Amino acid sequence: MAIYFLNLKSVGRSSGGSAVSAAAYRSGERIRDERTGKTYDHSGRQDVMHKEIILPGEFAAHDMGWAHDRRNLWNTAEHAEVRKDARVAREYLVALPAELAHDQRVKLVREFSRELVERYRFALDVAIHAPRDFPGSDSRNFHAHLLATTREVTPKGLGAKTTVEMHDRRRREAGLDSGVRELLDVRKSWADAANGALQAAHIDARIDHRTLAAQGINREPAPHIPRAVFEMERRGHRTVVAEGIRQQYQARVEARLQRAAQRSPTPARASEPKLSPDELRRQSAENWRRYRAAQPKLSAEELQRQSVEKWLRYREERSKSQSPSQSQARTRDHDHSL
């Protein structure tokens, strides 16, 4: 069945990242980074099913050849940043519904990419990948990498930083939502786009961007195994990190089950017959009659005497538990109410 996955991550120099390297890997091409002199060659990849660069529609009548050239676009992005810890690109990684055909997945990615491009006015380098054929890989793992510039694109080059790069203070000054709200909106947009594509293809499967709790689903989210650890396991290596993650996940599952058992009423015994509401009411009335019949038969005088004794004991116990001032005040209140 279709699953929801959208992850936004940064490509920055502080972590050793390169926009040219990221673009070459995702597109399956050989590109030289003019800033560092390094060449990244991924031309041997066989899993790139589709790739294209999408630009804002307002420049359709302009000569945007410089931006449609992948090598030129990402070298321009690198040269536009001077800080050694600069963020040079952002990536939206989305899981594509395996139920869709290839041309339907391409259409879905284009429509979602177009929405992002028109909203933020950046250049978006799109690459759709097929599932890997490694042992343990999921054959349904069709996915798309949407690599975005951190600056707005113009006919003459890259301009100012996009609104995605703004801090929350500047966002508030510009009348924009917070960065978190922006990401939540994008996540919802992807769910709406994917569900629209599934509906158009007459497929019943749907995805949901909300948390399990918001969806009313009472279960623990599946554990996330980091990519490096997953690759080690795929090659047959035992990892303490992965085992610890799975043990913690199992502990959370067991704790959730225990909490549910404590909240749930004691289940009826399997041997007890299930009764209808009318039968339950009849049984309850019958039990009450048997209880009354088992009580000793007392005369009216004896019932009255027992009632008076109970009342006197109650008054005596209550007066002992109160201070004299409280007892007097209560007596006055009682006298006034007569």
Beta strands, then each sheet from edge to edge (+ up, - down):
strand 1: 6-12
strand 2: 30-32
strand 3: 39-41
strand 4: 48-54
strand 5: 87-95
strand 6: 124-129
strand 7: 143-149
strand 8: 151-154
strand 9: 157-161
sheet 1: 1+ 5- 7+ 6- 4+
sheet 2: 2+ 3-
sheet 3: 8+ 9-
end
